[in-house]
Amino acid sequence: MRSERGFTLVELLAVMAIIGILAGVVAGSISGLGASGQNAQIQSDTRNLATAADRFYDDSFPQTYPVVNPDTNNDGELDGLDSPHLPAGDVNVRLIDFDARLPQDPTKTFAPDYIKDIPNSAALVSYRVVTTTGDVFPAADGAPLILPSNSRLNVAADDTETGATSTITFSLIMSKNWAAVELLKTQIPAGYIIGGQSLPTGAEVGKLDVFFDVDNPWKPGHILKVSAPVLATGRANKWEVSPNYATAVSEADGNVVGTVKGALQADGITRNPGPTLTHKLEISPATTDTPGTINLEIDRSQGSLVEHNESRETWVLKIFSHPDENNLNDPLITNPNQAAVYRWISEEHSTIQVKDVFEQVAGRPGVVDQGRPHSLPNPNPNVNPGTGHHRADNGYDIPE
């Protein structure tokens, strides 16, 4: 008789594990495509609505955009009591009214006369128009009537020689009365080696300087500055910086201005000295072939949540080439070994944006790495740098 053999338990478990891994990969791909498709749909609908709003503006007399009256409580004031609220006052942002009627011809309505139909994405986002420019943009439903985030990020390296260690400086500029940034994601170009060390808690790996421009409400006419070290947390590639905003100093006279980013009180107006907020940096290292990321999560807790920037802010974030700027430690940043132009592409999520939707940040992201690295000074003339060998008088290396 011919014997028949079935699968063993180990074989079945192995097959099930492989199926589980494949299912996870497919699910992740589908999830990513869903988010990407949603973003693409919102962008497409935004362009269509901008065209339709312009047509409505051109056909109307007096010229106006199809918008909702922002004074929703009919008290004659545009302020935080309206819905959506206006925390920065009236900055000419209005909700698009899909039922708006043309002033000179009330029989014509914005939809469907100017667009084929109300886009399905309107169920996910709130579309707004800036009445001074005609710019249309999406925002989270119920978000305040403020301008979309307007930021710029410039990246610079102290040493642009290939293979050298270097300090990297990120300058993030944010406009007043525009939506405030909550999360900044910056792509590390492939080839850069950043982080990777499990440094002890409190080791200094960089520095943050925050500048509030002369348009600030706390001491107008003065540029205010707050500084804090970037510190390791004891976990690899996770750093924190905790500026105390009550220590802001005027660049003009050196006086402390303790009300910057002060905590809001129950009445929503009174301010106490500013809080200490903890901003987080997390690094996913790049390799020689694949890019990495630096995520800056900006703390907006402790009662200091303000959806818009109350002045023009400039954040100058430096990541040192070595922890505590000590060249005897392993480097934190090493440039690529190949000469090229390396671009640090950034995206941001602001206080009014829809979940998982990011906007690209403008600026100067290109860093040119070229030439051979300068040789570092050798602190011990009897040791051949890079080999750990003593150098004999005859020029040959002798292992230590």
VOPAGU-2260 file (C-alpha; in pm, 1 decimal, decimal comma):
REM VOPAGU-2260
SITE   aa  ch    i         X         Y         Z
SITE  MET   A    0       0,0       0,0       0,0
SITE  ARG   A    1     117,9     351,9     -81,4
SITE  SER   A    2     164,5     563,4     227,1
SITE  GLU   A    3      36,0     922,9     222,7
SITE  ARG   A    4     215,2    1198,6     413,5
SITE  GLY   A    5      53,2    1527,6     527,6
SITE  PHE   A    6     203,4    1857,2     638,6
SITE  THR   A    7     376,8    1879,7     973,1
SITE  LEU   A    8     279,1    2140,5    1232,5
SITE  VAL   A    9     607,4    2326,6    1176,2
SITE  GLU   A   10     541,8    2349,2     802,6
SITE  LEU   A   11     188,5    2482,0     858,8
SITE  LEU   A   12     314,9    2744,1    1104,1
SITE  ALA   A   13     582,9    2854,3     857,6
SITE  VAL   A   14     326,0    2893,9     578,3
SITE  MET   A   15      92,7    3089,6     807,9
SITE  ALA   A   16     377,8    3320,1     909,5
SITE  ILE   A   17     464,9    3391,1     545,1
SITE  ILE   A   18      99,8    3463,4     463,0
SITE  GLY   A   19      78,9    3698,6     761,5
SITE  ILE   A   20     387,4    3890,1     648,3
SITE  LEU   A   21     253,1    3924,3     293,9
SITE  ALA   A   22     -84,7    4039,8     425,0
SITE  GLY   A   23      85,0    4306,1     634,9
SITE  VAL   A   24     284,3    4433,1     338,4
SITE  VAL   A   25     -26,3    4449,5     119,5
SITE  ALA   A   26    -230,8    4620,1     392,7
SITE  GLY   A   27      39,7    4881,3     440,2
SITE  SER   A   28      53,7    4947,3      68,5
SITE  ILE   A   29    -323,0    4984,5      47,1
SITE  SER   A   30    -327,9    5218,0     347,0
SITE  GLY   A   31     -57,6    5434,8     193,5
SITE  LEU   A   32    -237,3    5448,2    -138,3
SITE  GLY   A   33    -556,1    5552,9      39,9
SITE  ALA   A   34    -389,7    5849,2     212,0
SITE  SER   A   35    -207,4    5943,8    -106,3
SITE  GLY   A   36    -526,5    5921,6    -310,1
SITE  GLN   A   37    -714,1    6137,7     -60,2
SITE  ASN   A   38    -445,7    6405,9     -74,9
SITE  ALA   A   39    -448,9    6399,9    -455,2
SITE  GLN   A   40    -829,1    6434,0    -458,7
SITE  ILE   A   41    -819,7    6730,2    -219,2
SITE  GLN   A   42    -554,1    6903,2    -429,9
SITE  SER   A   43    -755,4    6846,5    -748,4
SITE  ASP   A   44   -1077,0    6974,3    -588,8
SITE  THR   A   45    -893,0    7279,2    -453,5
SITE  ARG   A   46    -781,0    7375,3    -804,7
SITE  ASN   A   47   -1132,9    7328,0    -943,1
SITE  LEU   A   48   -1286,8    7537,4    -666,6
SITE  ALA   A   49   -1030,2    7813,8    -718,1
SITE  THR   A   50   -1125,9    7834,2   -1085,8
SITE  ALA   A   51   -1497,0    7832,7   -1003,8
SITE  ALA   A   52   -1456,4    8100,2    -734,9
SITE  ASP   A   53   -1271,6    8321,9    -982,9
SITE  ARG   A   54   -1552,3    8281,2   -1236,9
SITE  PHE   A   55   -1810,5    8372,5    -972,8
SITE  TYR   A   56   -1602,6    8679,0    -880,1
SITE  ASP   A   57   -1578,5    8793,0   -1241,7
SITE  ASP   A   58   -1953,3    8748,1   -1303,4
SITE  SER   A   59   -2071,2    8919,3    -986,0
SITE  PHE   A   60   -2137,1    9290,8    -935,2
SITE  PRO   A   61   -2016,3    9421,7    -703,6
SITE  GLN   A   62   -1735,7    9171,1    -735,0
SITE  THR   A   63   -1736,7    8920,2    -453,4
SITE  TYR   A   64   -1646,7    8559,9    -382,5
SITE  PRO   A   65   -1907,1    8295,3    -288,5
SITE  VAL   A   66   -1852,5    8304,4      87,6
SITE  VAL   A   67   -2035,3    8253,1     414,9
SITE  ASN   A   68   -2088,9    8553,0     643,8
SITE  PRO   A   69   -1825,4    8504,3     917,8
SITE  ASP   A   70   -2029,7    8694,9    1180,6
SITE  THR   A   71   -2223,8    8384,6    1274,8
SITE  ASN   A   72   -2354,8    8520,1    1606,7
SITE  ASN   A   73   -2469,6    8848,8    1447,2
SITE  ASP   A   74   -2309,2    9069,5    1712,7
SITE  GLY   A   75   -2130,7    9288,7    1459,6
SITE  GLU   A   76   -1787,0    9166,1    1571,1
SITE  LEU   A   77   -1555,5    8920,6    1399,3
SITE  ASP   A   78   -1381,4    8746,9    1687,0
SITE  GLY   A   79   -1333,5    8424,5    1877,2
SITE  LEU   A   80   -1706,2    8404,8    1959,1
SITE  ASP   A   81   -1796,7    8330,0    1597,5
SITE  SER   A   82   -1790,0    7980,3    1451,0
SITE  PRO   A   83   -1542,1    7907,9    1304,6
SITE  HIS   A   84   -1369,2    8151,7    1536,7
SITE  LEU   A   85   -1127,0    8423,4    1429,0
SITE  PRO   A   86    -843,6    8417,3    1685,1
SITE  ALA   A   87    -629,2    8663,2    1486,2
SITE  GLY   A   88    -920,8    8891,5    1405,3
SITE  ASP   A   89   -1034,8    8939,8    1048,4
SITE  VAL   A   90    -753,4    8828,4     815,5
SITE  ASN   A   91    -984,8    8807,5     510,4
SITE  VAL   A   92   -1038,6    8431,0     523,7
SITE  ARG   A   93   -1391,3    8308,3     451,6
SITE  LEU   A   94   -1568,2    7974,7     417,4
SITE  ILE   A   95   -1681,6    7895,1      63,3
SITE  ASP   A   96   -2059,0    7895,2      37,0
SITE  PHE   A   97   -2175,0    7624,8    -203,9
SITE  ASP   A   98   -2525,3    7779,3    -196,0
SITE  ALA   A   99   -2413,3    8133,7    -277,4
SITE  ARG   A  100   -2627,2    8326,0    -528,4
SITE  LEU   A  101   -2491,2    8568,3    -783,5
SITE  PRO   A  102   -2574,2    8925,6    -667,1
SITE  GLN   A  103   -2688,8    9043,6   -1011,6
SITE  ASP   A  104   -2865,9    8718,5   -1098,4
SITE  PRO   A  105   -2999,0    8534,3    -788,1
SITE  THR   A  106   -3123,0    8249,8   -1006,2
SITE  LYS   A  107   -2761,1    8146,5   -1058,5
SITE  THR   A  108   -2595,8    7968,4    -768,5
SITE  PHE   A  109   -2232,1    7884,9    -710,0
SITE  ALA   A  110   -2307,2    7514,1    -731,7
SITE  PRO   A  111   -2391,9    7369,3    -975,3
SITE  ASP   A  112   -2363,2    7673,8   -1203,9
SITE  TYR   A  113   -1988,9    7718,1   -1153,1
SITE  ILE   A  114   -1882,8    7363,3   -1070,0
SITE  LYS   A  115   -2031,5    7035,7   -1182,7
SITE  ASP   A  116   -2119,8    6933,4    -829,7
SITE  ILE   A  117   -2011,1    6983,0    -471,1
SITE  PRO   A  118   -1693,8    6771,4    -444,1
SITE  ASN   A  119   -1709,0    6464,8    -222,9
SITE  SER   A  120   -1397,2    6587,3     -40,9
SITE  ALA   A  121   -1610,2    6869,2     105,2
SITE  ALA   A  122   -1736,8    6607,8     351,4
SITE  LEU   A  123   -1378,2    6564,5     476,5
SITE  VAL   A  124   -1242,1    6919,3     468,0
SITE  SER   A  125   -1357,3    7277,6     491,8
SITE  TYR   A  126   -1274,3    7487,8     186,3
SITE  ARG   A  127   -1180,1    7853,3     238,5
SITE  VAL   A  128   -1086,5    8147,3      17,3
SITE  VAL   A  129    -863,7    8446,2      91,4
SITE  THR   A  130   -1078,8    8733,5     -33,1
SITE  THR   A  131    -780,7    8961,4    -102,9
SITE  THR   A  132    -603,8    8715,7    -332,3
SITE  GLY   A  133    -861,6    8455,9    -440,5
SITE  ASP   A  134    -647,1    8172,7    -307,4
SITE  VAL   A  135    -852,3    7866,4    -214,2
SITE  PHE   A  136    -723,3    7617,2      43,0
SITE  PRO   A  137    -856,5    7323,4     247,2
SITE  ALA   A  138    -861,5    7306,0     626,7
SITE  ALA   A  139    -998,7    7080,9     897,2
SITE  ASP   A  140   -1370,6    7126,4     953,7
SITE  GLY   A  141   -1426,4    7375,2    1236,3
SITE  ALA   A  142   -1068,5    7508,5    1224,9
SITE  PRO   A  143   -1036,9    7884,8    1285,2
SITE  LEU   A  144   -1056,9    8131,1     997,9
SITE  ILE   A  145    -686,9    8201,7     962,4
SITE  LEU   A  146    -444,7    8181,1     673,8
SITE  PRO   A  147    -277,3    7849,7     586,6
SITE  SER   A  148      73,5    7795,2     712,5
SITE  ASN   A  149     334,2    8009,8     538,0
SITE  SER   A  150     678,9    7878,7     630,1
SITE  ARG   A  151    1024,8    7867,2     481,6
SITE  LEU   A  152    1308,7    7631,6     572,2
SITE  ASN   A  153    1671,0    7695,4     482,2
SITE  VAL   A  154    1939,0    7431,4     540,7
SITE  ALA   A  155    2312,0    7499,9     566,8
SITE  ALA   A  156    2621,4    7299,1     656,8
SITE  ASP   A  157    2927,2    7445,9     828,6
SITE  ASP   A  158    3160,8    7212,2     641,4
SITE  THR   A  159    3067,0    7104,2     288,5
SITE  GLU   A  160    3363,7    6877,4     224,9
SITE  THR   A  161    3274,9    6519,3     136,9
SITE  GLY   A  162    3314,8    6273,5     421,8
SITE  ALA   A  163    3376,3    6548,9     677,1
SITE  THR   A  164    3189,5    6596,6    1003,9
SITE  SER   A  165    2976,3    6909,0    1004,9
SITE  THR   A  166    2722,6    7110,2    1201,1
SITE  ILE   A  167    2387,7    7137,6    1021,0
SITE  THR   A  168    2172,6    7449,8    1069,8
SITE  PHE   A  169    1798,7    7457,9     999,7
SITE  SER   A  170    1635,0    7803,1     980,7
SITE  LEU   A  171    1254,7    7781,4     997,2
SITE  ILE   A  172    1074,0    8110,1     927,6
SITE  MET   A  173     700,1    8136,2    1007,1
SITE  SER   A  174     473,8    8432,8     925,2
SITE  LYS   A  175     252,0    8625,3    1167,1
SITE  ASN   A  176    -122,6    8548,2    1177,4
SITE  TRP   A  177     -76,6    8238,0     964,3
SITE  ALA   A  178    -145,3    7884,6    1088,8
SITE  ALA   A  179     122,6    7762,6    1330,2
SITE  VAL   A  180     334,9    7457,0    1250,4
SITE  GLU   A  181     277,4    7146,9    1463,7
SITE  LEU   A  182     498,0    6891,7    1288,4
SITE  LEU   A  183     788,7    6946,7    1050,8
SITE  LYS   A  184     916,1    6645,5     856,3
SITE  THR   A  185    1250,0    6685,2     680,2
SITE  GLN   A  186    1401,5    6420,6     454,6
SITE  ILE   A  187    1768,9    6346,8     519,3
SITE  PRO   A  188    1942,1    6290,4     185,1
SITE  ALA   A  189    2086,0    5944,2     129,4
SITE  GLY   A  190    2453,7    5937,7     217,6
SITE  TYR   A  191    2436,0    6151,2     531,6
SITE  ILE   A  192    2504,9    5977,1     860,4
SITE  ILE   A  193    2316,8    6150,6    1143,5
SITE  GLY   A  194    2266,5    6031,0    1497,9
SITE  GLY   A  195    2271,4    5659,9    1571,1
SITE  GLN   A  196    2414,8    5696,6    1918,8
SITE  SER   A  197    2245,2    5612,1    2248,1
SITE  LEU   A  198    2386,3    5909,7    2432,7
SITE  PRO   A  199    2333,9    5956,5    2807,1
SITE  THR   A  200    2035,4    6164,8    2911,1
SITE  GLY   A  201    2122,6    6532,7    2910,5
SITE  ALA   A  202    2410,5    6515,2    2661,9
SITE  GLU   A  203    2400,2    6832,4    2451,2
SITE  VAL   A  204    2363,3    6759,3    2080,6
SITE  GLY   A  205    2256,7    7099,0    1950,0
SITE  LYS   A  206    2102,8    7438,2    2020,4
SITE  LEU   A  207    1774,7    7615,3    1942,1
SITE  ASP   A  208    1740,0    7993,9    1914,0
SITE  VAL   A  209    1385,7    8128,5    1872,6
SITE  PHE   A  210    1348,9    8488,1    1749,8
SITE  PHE   A  211    1023,0    8685,2    1767,5
SITE  ASP   A  212    1030,8    8974,7    1521,1
SITE  VAL   A  213     948,3    9340,5    1589,4
SITE  ASP   A  214     579,8    9274,1    1509,1
SITE  ASN   A  215     540,5    9072,9    1832,7
SITE  PRO   A  216     261,8    9175,9    2076,2
SITE  TRP   A  217     472,4    9142,2    2392,0
SITE  LYS   A  218     730,5    9417,7    2328,7
SITE  PRO   A  219     662,8    9569,8    1985,6
SITE  GLY   A  220     962,1    9714,0    1807,5
SITE  HIS   A  221    1204,1    9473,9    1975,7
SITE  ILE   A  222    1338,4    9144,3    1846,3
SITE  LEU   A  223    1302,5    8890,0    2128,8
SITE  LYS   A  224    1518,8    8580,5    2165,8
SITE  VAL   A  225    1482,2    8254,1    2358,8
SITE  SER   A  226    1758,7    7992,6    2362,0
SITE  ALA   A  227    1779,2    7633,5    2484,0
SITE  PRO   A  228    2010,4    7334,0    2434,5
SITE  VAL   A  229    1900,6    7025,2    2241,2
SITE  LEU   A  230    1951,7    6731,6    2475,6
SITE  ALA   A  231    1971,8    6355,5    2434,1
SITE  THR   A  232    1703,6    6149,9    2609,7
SITE  GLY   A  233    1901,3    5829,9    2661,7
SITE  ARG   A  234    1726,9    5672,7    2362,0
SITE  ALA   A  235    1895,9    5653,1    2024,2
SITE  ASN   A  236    1786,9    5923,4    1778,2
SITE  LYS   A  237    1534,9    6082,3    2018,0
SITE  TRP   A  238    1625,4    6432,5    2137,6
SITE  GLU   A  239    1438,1    6713,1    2313,2
SITE  VAL   A  240    1465,6    7089,0    2353,5
SITE  SER   A  241    1274,9    7273,2    2628,4
SITE  PRO   A  242    1295,3    7653,3    2594,8
SITE  ASN   A  243    1156,0    7856,4    2884,0
SITE  TYR   A  244     963,7    8131,2    2707,3
SITE  ALA   A  245     960,6    8342,6    3024,1
SITE  THR   A  246    1332,9    8402,4    2965,7
SITE  ALA   A  247    1290,8    8587,9    2633,9
SITE  VAL   A  248    1543,6    8868,6    2605,1
SITE  SER   A  249    1523,0    9185,4    2395,0
SITE  GLU   A  250    1805,8    9196,7    2143,3
SITE  ALA   A  251    1801,1    9577,9    2169,3
SITE  ASP   A  252    1833,6    9642,0    2543,9
SITE  GLY   A  253    1891,3    9295,8    2696,7
SITE  ASN   A  254    1582,7    9315,1    2918,8
SITE  VAL   A  255    1382,6    9000,3    2992,9
SITE  VAL   A  256    1026,7    8987,4    2857,5
SITE  GLY   A  257     855,8    8718,6    3061,5
SITE  THR   A  258     515,9    8714,6    2889,2
SITE  VAL   A  259     617,4    8555,6    2557,8
SITE  LYS   A  260     387,1    8263,5    2476,6
SITE  GLY   A  261     228,7    8311,6    2817,5
SITE  ALA   A  262     -28,3    8061,6    2940,1
SITE  LEU   A  263    -389,4    8160,8    2868,3
SITE  GLN   A  264    -605,4    8215,1    3176,4
SITE  ALA   A  265    -971,7    8131,2    3223,9
SITE  ASP   A  266   -1081,0    8463,3    3074,7
SITE  GLY   A  267    -879,2    8386,3    2760,9
SITE  ILE   A  268    -697,0    8719,9    2777,5
SITE  THR   A  269    -476,5    8751,2    3086,5
SITE  ARG   A  270    -129,2    8608,5    3051,8
SITE  ASN   A  271     118,9    8484,0    3307,0
SITE  PRO   A  272     491,4    8437,4    3241,1
SITE  GLY   A  273     551,3    8201,3    2953,2
SITE  PRO   A  274     567,5    7827,7    3006,8
SITE  THR   A  275     845,1    7583,0    2941,6
SITE  LEU   A  276     748,9    7375,7    2637,1
SITE  THR   A  277     925,7    7059,3    2525,3
SITE  HIS   A  278     977,1    7021,9    2150,6
SITE  LYS   A  279    1080,0    6675,7    2030,2
SITE  LEU   A  280    1324,4    6568,0    1761,3
SITE  GLU   A  281    1320,6    6214,9    1625,1
SITE  ILE   A  282    1559,6    6084,3    1361,6
SITE  SER   A  283    1522,1    5790,9    1125,6
SITE  PRO   A  284    1879,1    5758,4     997,8
SITE  ALA   A  285    1962,8    5763,5     629,3
SITE  THR   A  286    2194,4    5510,0     469,1
SITE  THR   A  287    2426,6    5535,6     172,1
SITE  ASP   A  288    2136,8    5432,7     -54,1
SITE  THR   A  289    1813,9    5540,3     117,3
SITE  PRO   A  290    1705,0    5874,2     270,7
SITE  GLY   A  291    1606,7    5921,0     633,3
SITE  THR   A  292    1390,0    6172,6     819,5
SITE  ILE   A  293    1411,3    6430,8    1096,3
SITE  ASN   A  294    1076,3    6499,5    1262,8
SITE  LEU   A  295    1033,4    6813,2    1474,1
SITE  GLU   A  296     719,5    6793,9    1687,7
SITE  ILE   A  297     638,8    7137,8    1828,6
SITE  ASP   A  298     481,2    7137,5    2174,2
SITE  ARG   A  299     159,9    7341,2    2190,8
SITE  SER   A  300      34,4    7224,9    2529,1
SITE  GLN   A  301       5,3    7378,7    2876,8
SITE  GLY   A  302    -260,1    7629,7    2781,9
SITE  SER   A  303     -37,1    7799,9    2526,2
SITE  LEU   A  304    -212,4    7656,0    2222,0
SITE  VAL   A  305    -259,6    7936,9    1972,4
SITE  GLU   A  306    -359,4    7830,6    1622,8
SITE  HIS   A  307    -168,7    8113,8    1455,7
SITE  ASN   A  308     174,5    8270,5    1499,9
SITE  GLU   A  309     143,6    8585,8    1709,6
SITE  SER   A  310     452,1    8734,3    1545,7
SITE  ARG   A  311     696,2    8646,1    1272,6
SITE  GLU   A  312     904,2    8365,4    1424,1
SITE  THR   A  313    1245,0    8237,0    1317,8
SITE  TRP   A  314    1373,3    7912,2    1465,4
SITE  VAL   A  315    1744,7    7849,6    1421,5
SITE  LEU   A  316    1813,2    7485,8    1507,4
SITE  LYS   A  317    2172,2    7363,0    1506,8
SITE  ILE   A  318    2268,9    6997,9    1530,8
SITE  PHE   A  319    2633,7    6978,0    1630,3
SITE  SER   A  320    2890,7    6773,4    1443,9
SITE  HIS   A  321    2978,9    6605,2    1776,8
SITE  PRO   A  322    2784,5    6575,2    2104,3
SITE  ASP   A  323    2872,2    6863,7    2338,2
SITE  GLU   A  324    3085,5    6986,4    2045,1
SITE  ASN   A  325    3358,7    6750,0    2166,4
SITE  ASN   A  326    3560,8    6617,9    1872,4
SITE  LEU   A  327    3682,9    6323,6    2078,6
SITE  ASN   A  328    3334,8    6167,9    2072,3
SITE  ASP   A  329    3184,0    5981,3    1779,7
SITE  PRO   A  330    3042,1    6232,5    1528,4
SITE  LEU   A  331    2670,9    6307,7    1515,7
SITE  ILE   A  332    2681,4    6416,1    1149,2
SITE  THR   A  333    2902,5    6289,4     868,6
SITE  ASN   A  334    2873,6    6423,1     514,5
SITE  PRO   A  335    2830,6    6188,3     216,4
SITE  ASN   A  336    3145,1    6058,7      52,1
SITE  GLN   A  337    3031,3    6154,3    -297,4
SITE  ALA   A  338    3034,4    6512,8    -426,3
SITE  ALA   A  339    2683,3    6622,6    -526,0
SITE  VAL   A  340    2398,3    6860,1    -446,4
SITE  TYR   A  341    2195,1    6715,7    -158,8
SITE  ARG   A  342    1838,1    6839,3    -107,6
SITE  TRP   A  343    1661,6    6835,1     227,6
SITE  ILE   A  344    1293,8    6816,1     131,5
SITE  SER   A  345    1051,2    6927,7     404,3
SITE  GLU   A  346     678,6    6900,0     469,8
SITE  GLU   A  347     472,2    7049,1     750,2
SITE  HIS   A  348     143,8    6991,3     928,0
SITE  SER   A  349     -17,8    7300,4    1079,1
SITE  THR   A  350    -286,5    7370,8    1337,9
SITE  ILE   A  351    -566,8    7389,2    1079,3
SITE  GLN   A  352    -469,8    7108,7     844,1
SITE  VAL   A  353    -662,7    6787,9     796,8
SITE  LYS   A  354    -514,4    6482,8     965,0
SITE  ASP   A  355    -237,2    6314,7     763,8
SITE  VAL   A  356    -230,7    6597,6     507,7
SITE  PHE   A  357     108,1    6770,1     478,6
SITE  GLU   A  358     216,9    7073,8     280,7
SITE  GLN   A  359     560,1    7111,4     123,0
SITE  VAL   A  360     780,7    7383,0     271,8
SITE  ALA   A  361     959,7    7633,2      49,8
SITE  GLY   A  362    1314,5    7753,7     109,9
SITE  ARG   A  363    1674,5    7676,3      23,2
SITE  PRO   A  364    1710,0    7303,7      85,8
SITE  GLY   A  365    2014,1    7236,4    -132,2
SITE  VAL   A  366    2353,2    7167,1      26,3
SITE  VAL   A  367    2653,9    7128,9    -201,5
SITE  ASP   A  368    2911,3    6875,1     -83,4
SITE  GLN   A  369    3228,3    6880,2    -287,8
SITE  GLY   A  370    3600,7    6808,2    -275,8
SITE  ARG   A  371    3800,9    6605,1     -30,8
SITE  PRO   A  372    3766,6    6655,9     343,3
SITE  HIS   A  373    4026,0    6866,2     515,7
SITE  SER   A  374    4251,5    6656,5     737,1
SITE  LEU   A  375    4178,3    6718,8    1102,2
SITE  PRO   A  376    4468,2    6832,1    1322,2
SITE  ASN   A  377    4632,8    6535,5    1488,8
SITE  PRO   A  378    4646,4    6596,4    1866,1
SITE  ASN   A  379    4920,3    6336,0    1901,5
SITE  PRO   A  380    5199,1    6368,1    1641,5
SITE  ASN   A  381    5316,2    6017,0    1723,0
SITE  VAL   A  382    4982,8    5860,8    1626,9
SITE  ASN   A  383    4881,3    5814,5    1265,1
SITE  PRO   A  384    4520,3    5945,0    1244,8
SITE  GLY   A  385    4263,0    5686,7    1144,4
SITE  THR   A  386    4485,0    5384,6    1217,9
SITE  GLY   A  387    4537,3    5387,7    1592,5
SITE  HIS   A  388    4905,4    5310,6    1525,3
SITE  HIS   A  389    5213,3    5486,4    1659,1
SITE  ARG   A  390    5441,3    5628,0    1395,1
SITE  ALA   A  391    5806,4    5530,0    1425,5
SITE  ASP   A  392    6089,0    5760,5    1332,0
SITE  ASN   A  393    6138,2    5570,6    1006,2
SITE  GLY   A  394    5778,7    5653,8     898,0
SITE  TYR   A  395    5634,1    5302,8     941,1
SITE  ASP   A  396    5327,4    5239,7    1156,0
SITE  ILE   A  397    5364,0    5042,9    1477,9
SITE  PRO   A  398    5040,5    4894,4    1626,9
SITE  GLU   A  399    4956,4    5021,1    1974,2
